[in-house]
Amino acid sequence: MLTLLAYGMIIAFMALIMSGRATALIALITVPILFALLGGFGPEIGPMVMSGLRAIAPTGVLLMFAILYFGLMIDVGLFDPLIRAIVRVCQGDPMRVIVGSTLLVLLVSLDGDGSTTYLLCLTAMLPLHRQLGINSLILPCLAMLSNSIMNISPWGGPTARVMSALHLDASQVFLPLIPGMIAASAVTLGIAWWFGRRERARLKTIQWRDAAPVMESPLGGDAQLSSHPRSKPLMIFNLILTCALMVGLVAGVLPLPLLFMGAFAIAISVNFPSLQDQKERMAAHSASVVAVVSVIFAAGIFTGILSGTKMTDAIAQSVIGIIPESAGNFLPLITALLSAPMTFFLSNDAFYFGVVPILAEAGKAYGIAPEIIARASLLGQPVHQLSPLVAANYVLIGIAGVEFGAHQRFTWKWAVLLALVMIAVAGLIGVVPLY
């Protein structure tokens, strides 16, 4: 009964957002509460929801101040030189802009954190995409695909979890997957090239003059792309502060929310000493903060109920139970194929700490080493990144200004393609035997 309830809840949720009948915010709140009531968990809904909210609270605080910080950097023109340099290199060619944006995300994604990658890359590149009239779904699609590949790095979430769960190290899990990651990156650039060719034909070549008009910032307020930036010392200070923040994020010197809170407090105090100006800048970005953070907390309700009712365990056991004993030799392939839908419908914690250890234990009976199962379990990450349970997705769609359902419909086939490419390459070089 619990298994049917779990699948019913996920199907209802996906149907609502994919069909456009409800926003992600409303569906994340109403669907889990309704199904928890149907399952007889009424008295327990409150504690389950609060548990989910407590778990998601640090992410919500992080994103609130990250949006305020990067929005402020857009206001003061920190990214203008980067955008102008890209414009000069791309010469107004949509194909070069799209491929260049993809390369930027691939490089920045090496930090292993999707939220900060999306904040940095989209706030820098989205004004240019809008100026050229490029399809608004292309940048979030390519950003998600690029980040899903680099998220397999050892300091990324899924790899760190599977190494911890199976007591393995990076040389056993991550290093053998590098050829597949390179192949997937090449395919992503190929997809970007294809999108670019199509947009070039649609838009032709557009020359962007230096005196670009004031346009809406992706994080609220105005992005003044003028030829008269702020004072050079102040711009140098903003650049140093942002670089220091990025180094701090990678080094993990302090909790991420605290880093962004401190950086924002310093930046707004130096750039806007007047209290009235500070209030105006925060008000200008308040809509973006509310749009993203509210969905993050709504996701806490969904995951809290999914875990608290044990629906997560029911889904995991139902999938493991359908694998016949005769298919034991194909367990690496089965794990690789399952990793896409399982990490889409379950959190990384639930899959890597709950399902993968069971699959690894089952593999031992067939002489399959745990590190092979660990590698296979990471190959579905491109599909996982489209999951409504991934908090960074709401940063992505919030900044890009697109609907979650539209983003999923546009991107899913490319995500599946990347997952299949990584599975095929891993099989061809033998790091994940497929038979």
SULZIVEN-V582291 format. One record per residue. N is the residue number from 1. PSI is psi as a letter, one per 20 degrees, with the letter a starting at -180 (* if undefined). NEAR is the number of other C-alpha atoms within 12 Angstrom. D_CENTER is the distance of its C-alpha to the mean C-alpha in Angstrom with 2 decimals. Layout:
BEGIN
N_PSI_NEAR_D_CENTER / N_PSI_NEAR_D_CENTER
END
This chain:
BEGIN
1_g_17_32.54 / 2_h_25_29.42 / 3_g_23_27.70 / 4_g_19_28.65 / 5_g_29_27.49 / 6_g_37_24.02 / 7_h_27_23.67 / 8_g_25_25.22 / 9_g_36_22.77 / 10_g_36_19.71 / 11_g_20_21.60 / 12_g_24_22.71 / 13_g_36_19.29 / 14_h_31_17.83 / 15_g_21_21.10 / 16_g_23_20.99 / 17_h_28_17.64 / 18_h_27_18.06 / 19_i_21_21.61 / 20_j_21_20.87 / 21_i_19_23.38 / 22_q_22_21.27 / 23_r_30_18.31 / 24_h_42_15.36 / 25_g_33_16.97 / 26_g_24_20.34 / 27_h_34_19.39 / 28_h_36_17.46 / 29_g_32_20.67 / 30_g_24_23.45 / 31_g_35_22.67 / 32_h_43_22.34 / 33_g_35_25.32 / 34_g_26_27.38 / 35_h_34_26.84 / 36_h_35_27.52 / 37_g_20_30.75 / 38_h_21_31.62 / 39_j_26_31.26 / 40_k_16_33.65 / 41_j_25_31.27 / 42_g_20_32.34 / 43_i_15_33.74 / 44_i_19_30.72 / 45_g_30_28.04 / 46_g_20_28.43 / 47_h_19_27.95 / 48_g_28_25.00 / 49_g_34_23.20 / 50_h_24_24.10 / 51_g_25_22.84 / 52_h_31_19.39 / 53_h_29_19.47 / 54_h_22_20.67 / 55_h_24_17.84 / 56_i_30_15.18 / 57_g_26_17.41 / 58_h_24_16.40 / 59_g_36_12.74 / 60_g_34_14.38 / 61_g_29_16.78 / 62_g_35_14.38 / 63_h_48_12.49 / 64_g_41_15.96 / 65_h_38_17.48 / 66_g_45_14.67 / 67_g_48_14.93 / 68_g_43_18.67 / 69_g_44_18.80 / 70_h_50_17.00 / 71_g_42_18.83 / 72_h_45_21.99 / 73_h_46_21.45 / 74_g_48_21.20 / 75_h_42_24.38 / 76_j_36_26.28 / 77_k_36_25.34 / 78_h_38_23.63 / 79_i_36_21.61 / 80_g_33_24.67 / 81_h_27_26.13 / 82_g_25_22.99 / 83_g_36_22.82 / 84_h_29_26.57 / 85_g_20_26.52 / 86_h_29_24.02 / 87_g_33_26.24 / 88_g_20_29.28 / 89_g_19_27.87 / 90_i_27_26.52 / 91_k_22_29.69 / 92_j_32_28.06 / 93_o_34_27.05 / 94_h_41_23.94 / 95_g_38_23.49 / 96_h_33_23.52 / 97_g_43_21.13 / 98_g_47_18.51 / 99_g_37_19.06 / 100_h_35_19.13 / 101_g_44_15.82 / 102_g_40_14.29 / 103_g_32_16.26 / 104_g_29_15.11 / 105_h_44_11.36 / 106_g_36_12.59 / 107_g_24_14.71 / 108_h_31_12.63 / 109_i_36_9.86 / 110_i_27_12.89 / 111_i_30_12.47 / 112_j_34_10.10 / 113_o_41_7.98 / 114_h_40_4.47 / 115_g_45_6.12 / 116_h_42_9.22 / 117_g_43_8.27 / 118_g_49_7.24 / 119_g_44_10.27 / 120_g_40_12.50 / 121_g_42_12.09 / 122_h_46_12.01 / 123_h_48_14.73 / 124_g_41_16.71 / 125_h_45_16.57 / 126_g_41_16.31 / 127_h_43_19.97 / 128_g_48_21.18 / 129_g_42_19.56 / 130_g_28_21.11 / 131_h_31_24.35 / 132_i_33_24.71 / 133_k_26_23.92 / 134_q_34_21.17 / 135_p_30_19.60 / 136_i_32_16.89 / 137_i_32_14.67 / 138_g_44_14.82 / 139_g_48_12.75 / 140_h_48_9.52 / 141_g_43_10.38 / 142_h_50_11.08 / 143_g_57_8.25 / 144_g_51_5.86 / 145_g_51_8.94 / 146_g_49_9.61 / 147_h_48_6.69 / 148_h_50_7.27 / 149_g_50_10.81 / 150_i_42_10.87 / 151_i_41_8.97 / 152_i_46_12.40 / 153_q_34_14.21 / 154_h_32_16.52 / 155_j_27_14.99 / 156_r_28_11.54 / 157_g_30_11.21 / 158_g_43_12.47 / 159_g_43_15.19 / 160_h_29_16.45 / 161_g_35_16.82 / 162_h_42_18.69 / 163_h_34_20.87 / 164_g_23_21.79 / 165_h_29_22.55 / 166_j_31_24.74 / 167_l_19_26.09 / 168_r_24_25.19 / 169_r_23_24.42 / 170_h_26_22.22 / 171_h_17_25.18 / 172_h_25_25.37 / 173_g_36_21.77 / 174_g_36_19.75 / 175_g_21_22.50 / 176_i_31_23.63 / 177_i_40_20.22 / 178_g_29_20.17 / 179_g_24_22.18 / 180_h_36_19.78 / 181_h_39_16.85 / 182_g_24_19.24 / 183_g_25_20.17 / 184_h_39_16.68 / 185_g_36_16.11 / 186_g_24_19.48 / 187_g_28_18.69 / 188_g_43_15.59 / 189_h_32_18.03 / 190_g_26_20.51 / 191_g_32_18.39 / 192_g_35_17.91 / 193_g_27_21.68 / 194_g_22_22.43 / 195_g_31_20.51 / 196_g_35_22.30 / 197_g_23_25.64 / 198_g_21_25.30 / 199_h_30_24.41 / 200_g_26_27.20 / 201_h_16_29.64 / 202_g_18_28.64 / 203_i_22_28.65 / 204_a_19_31.00 / 205_p_23_30.88 / 206_p_26_30.54 / 207_p_21_31.91 / 208_o_28_30.21 / 209_q_18_32.97 / 210_h_20_32.73 / 211_m_15_33.73 / 212_q_22_30.62 / 213_r_18_30.79 / 214_p_19_28.99 / 215_r_23_25.85 / 216_p_26_23.36 / 217_q_39_20.57 / 218_i_44_16.98 / 219_k_48_17.10 / 220_r_35_20.61 / 221_a_27_23.97 / 222_q_25_25.32 / 223_o_37_24.28 / 224_n_28_27.71 / 225_m_33_27.64 / 226_r_24_31.30 / 227_j_16_33.50 / 228_m_16_34.51 / 229_r_21_31.77 / 230_r_24_32.42 / 231_q_14_34.72 / 232_g_14_33.92 / 233_h_13_34.15 / 234_h_22_31.67 / 235_h_26_29.17 / 236_g_21_29.72 / 237_g_22_29.17 / 238_h_33_25.81 / 239_g_26_24.74 / 240_g_18_26.00 / 241_g_29_24.34 / 242_g_31_20.88 / 243_g_17_21.48 / 244_h_20_22.75 / 245_g_33_19.71 / 246_g_31_17.45 / 247_g_18_20.02 / 248_h_22_20.08 / 249_g_29_16.36 / 250_g_24_16.72 / 251_h_16_20.13 / 252_k_19_19.25 / 253_h_15_22.60 / 254_r_18_21.82 / 255_q_19_19.36 / 256_g_30_16.31 / 257_h_29_17.32 / 258_h_24_20.81 / 259_g_31_19.91 / 260_h_35_18.33 / 261_g_26_21.19 / 262_g_25_23.74 / 263_g_37_22.44 / 264_g_34_22.36 / 265_g_23_25.85 / 266_g_23_27.23 / 267_g_36_25.81 / 268_h_34_27.05 / 269_h_22_30.35 / 270_g_23_31.09 / 271_h_32_30.02 / 272_n_24_31.40 / 273_h_15_34.31 / 274_p_13_35.59 / 275_h_14_34.52 / 276_g_13_34.70 / 277_h_18_32.35 / 278_g_24_29.85 / 279_g_18_30.05 / 280_g_19_29.62 / 281_g_34_26.47 / 282_h_31_24.85 / 283_h_20_26.10 / 284_h_27_24.71 / 285_j_36_21.09 / 286_h_25_21.74 / 287_g_25_20.66 / 288_h_36_17.10 / 289_g_33_17.03 / 290_g_30_18.49 / 291_g_32_16.29 / 292_g_41_12.98 / 293_h_36_14.62 / 294_h_33_16.75 / 295_h_40_14.04 / 296_g_43_12.56 / 297_h_37_16.16 / 298_h_39_16.74 / 299_h_45_14.06 / 300_h_38_16.20 / 301_g_40_19.13 / 302_g_49_17.68 / 303_h_45_16.73 / 304_g_36_19.96 / 305_h_41_22.11 / 306_g_42_20.51 / 307_g_33_21.29 / 308_h_29_24.47 / 309_i_39_26.15 / 310_j_26_25.46 / 311_h_35_23.92 / 312_g_37_21.31 / 313_h_30_24.32 / 314_g_26_26.07 / 315_g_35_23.37 / 316_g_37_23.20 / 317_h_24_27.00 / 318_h_20_27.43 / 319_g_29_25.40 / 320_h_29_27.15 / 321_h_16_30.45 / 322_i_15_30.45 / 323_o_23_30.34 / 324_q_14_34.05 / 325_h_15_35.79 / 326_i_11_36.94 / 327_j_20_33.39 / 328_g_26_33.11 / 329_i_25_33.32 / 330_j_28_30.33 / 331_h_40_28.15 / 332_g_41_25.83 / 333_g_38_25.28 / 334_g_35_24.96 / 335_g_44_22.35 / 336_g_39_20.32 / 337_h_35_20.63 / 338_h_36_20.00 / 339_h_43_16.80 / 340_f_38_14.96 / 341_h_34_16.35 / 342_g_41_16.76 / 343_i_39_13.21 / 344_g_31_12.34 / 345_i_38_15.08 / 346_q_41_15.13 / 347_r_40_13.08 / 348_h_37_12.75 / 349_g_30_15.76 / 350_g_33_17.77 / 351_g_42_17.37 / 352_h_35_17.87 / 353_i_30_20.49 / 354_g_31_22.08 / 355_g_38_22.14 / 356_g_45_21.92 / 357_h_33_24.93 / 358_g_30_26.98 / 359_h_43_26.23 / 360_h_35_27.08 / 361_g_25_30.27 / 362_h_28_31.23 / 363_h_29_30.74 / 364_h_20_33.27 / 365_i_18_36.01 / 366_j_21_35.49 / 367_k_19_35.32 / 368_p_29_31.57 / 369_q_28_30.25 / 370_h_34_27.35 / 371_h_39_25.45 / 372_g_42_25.53 / 373_h_47_23.94 / 374_g_51_21.31 / 375_g_54_20.44 / 376_h_50_20.53 / 377_i_51_18.15 / 378_i_57_15.31 / 379_i_54_15.87 / 380_j_46_14.00 / 381_h_50_10.48 / 382_h_49_9.81 / 383_h_42_10.87 / 384_h_45_9.20 / 385_i_53_5.66 / 386_i_46_7.67 / 387_q_39_9.03 / 388_i_40_10.02 / 389_i_39_10.04 / 390_o_39_6.38 / 391_h_41_6.95 / 392_h_41_4.04 / 393_h_44_4.67 / 394_h_47_8.01 / 395_g_47_7.75 / 396_g_50_6.81 / 397_h_41_9.65 / 398_g_39_11.73 / 399_g_49_12.16 / 400_h_42_12.60 / 401_k_32_14.99 / 402_q_29_14.45 / 403_q_30_14.82 / 404_g_42_12.23 / 405_g_31_14.95 / 406_g_26_15.71 / 407_g_40_12.23 / 408_g_38_12.37 / 409_h_24_15.97 / 410_h_26_15.47 / 411_h_32_12.76 / 412_g_29_13.74 / 413_h_19_16.72 / 414_h_35_15.05 / 415_g_40_12.51 / 416_g_32_15.72 / 417_g_27_17.54 / 418_g_41_15.33 / 419_g_40_15.64 / 420_h_32_19.36 / 421_g_32_19.78 / 422_h_46_18.57 / 423_g_41_20.79 / 424_g_29_23.65 / 425_g_27_23.57 / 426_h_37_23.39 / 427_g_27_26.32 / 428_h_18_28.29 / 429_i_17_28.33 / 430_j_22_28.99 / 431_h_34_26.32 / 432_n_39_25.44 / 433_p_28_28.75 / 434_i_28_28.37 / 435_*_17_31.95
END
